[in-house]
Amino acid sequence: MSIPRHYVLAAGGTGGHMVPAAALAAELAARGHHVALVSDDRGVRFPGLFDEVQTHVLPAGRLAGGPIGWLRAGAKMLAGRTMAIELYRGFKPAAVIGFGGYPAFPALAAAFQMKLPTIIHEQNAVLGRVNRLVAGKVDAIATSYAEVQRLKPEHRAKARLVGNPVRESVLALRERPYPELDADGIFRVLVTGGSQGASVLSDVVPDGLAMLPVHFRRRLQVTHQARAEDIDRVRAQYATHAIPAEIATYLPDLPERLAWAHVVIARAGASTIAELTAAGRPAILVPLPSATDDHQTVNAREITEAGGARTIPQHLFTASELAKQMQKLGLDTLALANAARCARSCGRPLAARDLADLVENIDAPSLLNPSRVAA
């Protein structure tokens, strides 16, 4: 049994940062520790993730908008650091763990000033901006991929490969078999563009699926997450093509949808990749081209090279290209099941445990496993 300690988790307010932070919070709480979350207004209101965790909103500006914008951001970050110091004086954290995003910066800056142990976790295959800013000062860098771009050589000695923690409900899918699929059975497709949806998927997927051979198209059953402004149009497209489809802006039962999906068509965000590899689901991935440092393309590389996914750059993502890739992936049931196994082979199901181990042992570097050093 671990000695109960206090830990502060600091994360930006997007799902990519909040989901792994929530998974770590749950693991630390299960070990008897006390956890506080520092984030922005979005993060503390994230549905269902931090209901049992005390939360704090700190001001944090985004470094954008030229010199005036930088000055405003700097002022907010200084105010956030001051508030974090006051929080730490009362909460007395054993360590502060950052998950990226600008709201994490003031919390880490306060920890540096108070000489508290610090860890950052990087969800993507490219080190994010805030994590790059603080990488030289933190005690350890937890990574989700064996190879992480933008990680300086002098910082690699303190990098540890742990993976990207996912929710327990997703991790549980690892114990469930890939859904059986016979030649005449229903073929279930899940389309998801992350927490905000993706208009390009709504533009292309219905027409791409309509181009499949008739015997394949008639077997389709689709769940499609779409932006609110796209829903009516997408629903009409599927109806025109006589493809059964459920359209929604938010899928609260996403783990169950993932459980029954034979193929997932998605962006390549860090949480999406982590969930696909945890569950073992084949995918067609369309990386977001505007993602910082094109990190979604890099995220998709491991699962694609392993044979668990096919990646289509957005500028090549057309209805005909989607139909072609769907046929290659979906018409051979043995190949499809093999792709599911390949996706599963990329999963790191012990990510929450390994990250919690790193957090607990941050004051004892000799206890860290050197075999987890990222390349």
PyMOL commands that set and color helices and strands:
alter all, ss='L'
color gray80, all
select helices_A, chain A and resi 15-30+41-44+66-91+104-113+129-134+153-158+168-175+199-210+214-217+228-240+254-260+270-279+292-306+314-316+319-330+333-345+351-360+365-367+370-372
alter helices_A, ss='H'
color red, helices_A
select strands_A, chain A and resi 6-10+34-39+54-57+95-98+118-122+140-143+159-161+187-192+220-225+245-248+263-266+283-285+309-311
alter strands_A, ss='S'
color yellow, strands_A
deselect
rebuild
show_as cartoon
